[in-house]
Amino acid sequence: MDLKGSRRDALSSAVQVSCYSLIGLFLAVSPVFPAAFPFEEARPLYVGARALGMGNAFTAVADDATAGFWNPAGLIQWQGVKLFGVNKFYNRSDYGFDPKGIAYAYRGFGFAWGNKIALGVESGTPDYNYYSFARKVHSHVSIGGNLKFKRKHPSDHYQFFGHSPSYDFALLVKPRSNLRFGLLAGHLPRERGISWVTFGSAYRWESLLFAIDFVVPRGAPNETGLYYGIEWQLYRSFRVRSGRSDQWWTLGLGFDWRWVRIDYARIFEPDFASDFISAELKF
């Protein structure tokens, strides 16, 4: 029994050292990666103040109502209904961004709807509807996907779908209770096949959650993006966060009590800082 316990302890220590080494390596090389994508089309940046506070490294976390955007396979990580809304409440003269959505999970199935709209950006007013699905296929594995439609804006009627359909494929693997790996393969409107792939990893050690995302666009190896962050649970209901979203630093705070969670995040962009707040309700 002692020998087996020693082996388990040694394996656990090796995993922790490997994770810390990997994080250290990514921290060291991150300045060489340029900005990857415009947020209104490719990666769903700015969706959820919790994810933003962690540097937009959320593909392997994806355990809240924003999972439909980040990794729909993560929708099976709870039971019941979750609602969320996000608002950029400071410096909206540069751009506005106000995603919202609802997610439902029950017995290994997950469903979600979300809307992502950006205001005041150079490409006009990108407005997307997301329809997400997830299925738990093994005790440690789930799969998922999105159908995405771009909506006309402005419009005098509500658009349940839209035009220029695109899609995502997703995977979430949890080999251990404190270790997760995620993958999101995304398609953009008017392109053939997968446009980019995001690889994510998350590791929890006591009150700390580490997360890393690595984004690889198809046919553009020099445009890869690196995102990493950390969440520290100071008390049962209070968390602090920090990260780096490609070349921009981020900070965040979170408070949850029973069925309500409030998150705040700030991202330091090239010429200014932007502040976001989000709320999530659980039923």
N, C-alpha and C positions, 0 to 999 in steps of 0.2 A: 504493500500500500504506500509506503514511504517513497519507494522508487517511482511508482506511477505518479505520485503527487509531485515529485521533483521534476519529472519529465513535463508534466503539465505546466508547472511554474516556469521551466526553461523555455517552453514553447510560447507561453504568454509574453515573457520578457523579450523573446526574439521578434514577435509580432510588433510589440510596442517600439522596439529599437528600429525596426524596418520602417514603420510608419513615420516616426520622427525623422529618420534619415531621408525618407522620400520628401517630406515636407521641407526639410532644410535644403535639399537639392532644388526644389521648385522655387523656394524663396531666393536662392542664389542666382538662378538663371532667369527669373521672371522679367527683368528689365529688357531683355533682348526681344520680347514679343511685342509687336505693334498692336494697335486696336484692330479687332477682328471684323465686326459687322455693324451696320446701322441698326440701332435697337428696334426700329419700327418694323423690320422685316424678318431678320434671322433669329438670333438668340432672343428669348423673351426677357431681356434685361428690364429692370425697373418694375417687375411684377412681384409685389410683396415686399414690404419693408424689412421683414426678417431675412429674406434671401439677399436683398440689397446690402443690408448691414454686414452680411458674411461675404461680401465681395462677389455676389452673384454665383457662388459655388454651391449649387443646390441640387444638382442632378441626382446625386446619391442620397440626399436627405429627403426631399419631396414628401414630407409627412404632414402637410397642412393643406388647406383648401386651394392653394396655388399649384398643387401638384400637376393639374391638367396642363399647365403651361410648361413646367420644368421637366417632369417625367411622369406621364400618366400612369405608368406601372406602379407608382407609389401610392395611388389612390386606395389600395387595399390595406393600408397600414393603420386603419381605424375602422370603427363601426358607427354608422349614423350619418348625420347631415352637418356640413360645414358651409358657412357663408363668409365671403370676404369682400372688402372694398379697399382700394388704395387711392390716395390723393397726394399729388405734389403740391404742397401748400405754400411753398416759398420760391420766389424767383420764377414765377410762371410766365414772365415776359419773354423768356428764352424758349421755353416749350412747356407744354402741359402733358401729363400722362396719368390716366385715371382708369386702370383695369379693375374688373370686378368679376365675381363668379360664384357658383354654387357647386358643391361636390357631395356625392352620396356613395357610401360603401356598405356592403352587407354580404357576409358569408363568402368572402373570396372574390366578390365582384365589386367594381367601382365604376361610377359614371360622373361626368362633370360637364358643365357648360361655363365658358368664360368669354369675356369681351375685352379686347385690348385696343385702345384708341390713343393715338398721339396727336397733339395739337401744336401747331406752330413750328413744325419741322420743315426742312427744305423740300421734302418729297410730297408735301401736301398734307392731307389728314389721313394717315393710315388707320384703318378701322377693321379689326378682324374678329370673327366669332370662332371659338374653339369648341369642338364637341369631342369629349374624351371617353375612353373605355379602358378598363383594366380587368385582368383575370389572374388569380393566383393559381399557378399550374403545379407548384410543388411547395413543400413547407418552407423552402428557402428561396423560391424563384417566383416572380410575377412578370407578366408581359402587359403591354398596353399600346395605345395608339391614339392619334388625333386626326380629325378632319377639320380643316381650317378654310374659312371663306372670307374673302375681302368684301366689305360692304361699301356701297356708294355713300359718299358723304359730301355735302349734307343730303338728307333724304326726308321726304314728308311722310314716310311710313316706316314701321319697324321691319327690319329684314332678318328673318330667322336664319337664312343662309347667306347668299350673296353671289359673288362671281370669283373667278380666278381660284378655284379650289386647289388646296395643297394638303400635305399629310405629314405625320410623324410616326415613327416606330420606336418603342421604348422597352427597356429591360431593367429590372431591379433584382439584384442577388444579395441575399443576407446570409453568408456562411456562418456568421456568429451573431449573437445578439447586439454586440457593440461594433460590428463592422459591416459596411454596405458598399456595394459597387453598382453604379448606374450607367446606362447608355441611352442616348437619345439620337436617333438618325432622322434628320429633318429635311423636308423638301420645301422649296420656295416656289411661289407662283411663276408659271411660264418657263420653268426649267425642267430638264429631263433627269429623272432619277434622283437619288439622294444628293442634296446640296452641301450638307455638312454633318459631321458626327461629333457628339460631345461624349467624352468619357469622364465619369465622376467617381470619386471615392470619399467615404466618410467614416471616421473612426471616433468612437466615444471612449474617453478615459476618465473615469470618475465624473467630475462635474464639467469636464471640457469636451466639446465637440469640434473636431477638425474636419474640414471639407476642402476638396480640390476638384476643379473641373478643367479639362483640357479639350479645346475645340479645334477640330481640323476640318477646314473647308475642302471640298473636292476640287482637285486640280489647282490648288493655290497653297502649296506647302509653306510659302513665306508669309502667309497671313494667319498662321495659327494664333490662338488666344489662350491665355492662362488666367485662371480665376481661383483664388483661395481665400479661406476665411476661418474664423474661430468663433465659437459661442461659449461663454462661461456662465454657468448657472450659479450666481452668487447666493441666492436664497431660493426657497421653493418656488416663488412666483416672480422672481426678478432675474433678468439675464442681460449681459453686456456682450457686444459683438464688435468685431473688426475684420477687415479683409482688404483685398486688392482686386478690383475689377479691371483686369488687363493692366492699364497703366495708371488707374485712378484708385486712390485710397478710399475706404468707406468705414463708417462707424455706425453703431446701432445700439438700441436699447429695447427691451421687451418686458412686458408685464402681463401675466395671465392670472385669472382668478375664476375658478369654477368653469363657466361656459363662455367666458369672454377673454380675448387676448388682444392687447394693443401693442403695436410695434412702431418704432421710429428709426429712421435711417438718414444718414447724410452721406453724399458722394461728392468728392472734391474733383470737379471736372476742370478742364484746362484753364478757363477764365473766370470761373465762379463755382460756388458750392450749391447743391440742390438738396432740399429736405423733403422727405416723404413720411407719411404716416399711414398705417393700415390697421384695420380692425377685422377680427374674425369671431364669428359666433358659432358655437357648437351645440348640437341638439342630440 
